[in-house]
């Protein structure tokens, strides 16, 4: 009888000690394997949260696993679906919701909202990432930039303007600026002006610097500035001089455009105001 009591009390004491320890051990195991604080990187895995909602995870291949593009102003998650991940010295375009690596790149840079410059085998291309992923330019170029909804590209020492996969203009000289109708290219000491049919304008004026402001072309020569407006007439251009001014300072020339006027400034100094509706010959 005495032995049975001893056994009974031993079992009770064992249960009192064992059960809490088991519960605590289970709790600690769950705690160390679950990302309770919604950390981005936890236990070598990336967690993609948006408004405390878990969209998906990514299991890292290396210790330096992170977003490939970090932004202080907006989320690195694109459209609640995609992101770029840098891992094991590679860049992955990752679909968070499916957990799939869609593309592998050497490098990626943001050009503008949802448009990215991407590199494969040392050459650059471009993609857009929104509700879907679209290839804008194949990775065939030595360099590229995005401007005015078109691409300026460099390939084999030749410059070009592309819209989508279509080449609109090409030049041996570097493309300085362009708009819908005109392209400025730069040589060592001069600028040239062309349309997209490779017709040159203002070619008789040497040693000139050119800039585009809306539909106007600003020509600088020896501190004298001349303003031209190019109008399209039956698919041909005619050149109209709209005004001129002199400026010998070193401040950048800027402009303000309204519905009826354009004003040119050097800092806060107004250099010239032009009524766009009235031709000016001064």
BELFEN-V108854 format. One record per backbone hydrogen bond with DSSP energy under -0.5 kcal/mol. NH is the residue of the N-H (numbers start at 1). CO is the residue of the C=O. Records with the same first field share a line. If there is no record, write none. Layout:
BEGIN
NH->CO ; CO
END
This chain:
BEGIN
5->1
6->2
7->3
8->4
9->5
10->6
11->7
12->8
13->9
14->10
15->11
16->12
17->13
18->14
19->15
20->16
21->17
22->18
23->19
24->20
25->21
26->22
27->23
28->24
29->25
30->26
31->27
32->28
33->29
34->30
36->34
38->35
42->40 ; 45
45->42
46->58
47->40
48->56
49->47
50->53
53->50
54->52
55->48 ; 53
56->48
58->46
60->44 ; 58
65->62
66->86
68->84
69->84
78->82
79->77
81->78
82->78
83->94
85->92
86->66
87->85 ; 90
90->87
91->105
92->85
93->103
94->83 ; 92
95->100
96->81 ; 94
97->81
99->95
100->95
102->93 ; 100
103->93
105->91
106->119
107->119
109->117
111->115
112->115
115->112
116->127
117->109
118->116 ; 125
119->107
120->123
123->120
124->141
125->118
126->137
127->116
128->134
129->114
130->128 ; 132
134->128 ; 132
136->126 ; 134
137->126
140->124 ; 138
141->124
142->154
143->154
145->152
147->150
150->147
151->162
152->145
153->151 ; 160
154->143
155->158
158->155
159->171
160->153
161->169
162->151
163->166
166->163
168->161 ; 166
169->161
171->159
174->186
176->174 ; 184
177->184
179->182
183->194
184->177
185->192
186->174
187->190
191->208
192->185
193->201
194->183
195->199
196->181
198->195
201->193
205->202
206->204
209->220
211->218
213->216
216->213
217->228
218->211
219->217 ; 226
220->209
221->224
224->221
225->245
226->219
227->243
228->217 ; 226
229->240
230->215
231->229 ; 238
233->231 ; 236
236->233
238->231
240->229 ; 238
242->227
243->227
245->225
247->223
254->252 ; 265
256->263
258->261
262->274
263->256
264->272
265->254
266->269
267->252
269->266
270->268
271->264 ; 269
272->264
274->262
276->260 ; 274
277->260
278->275
END
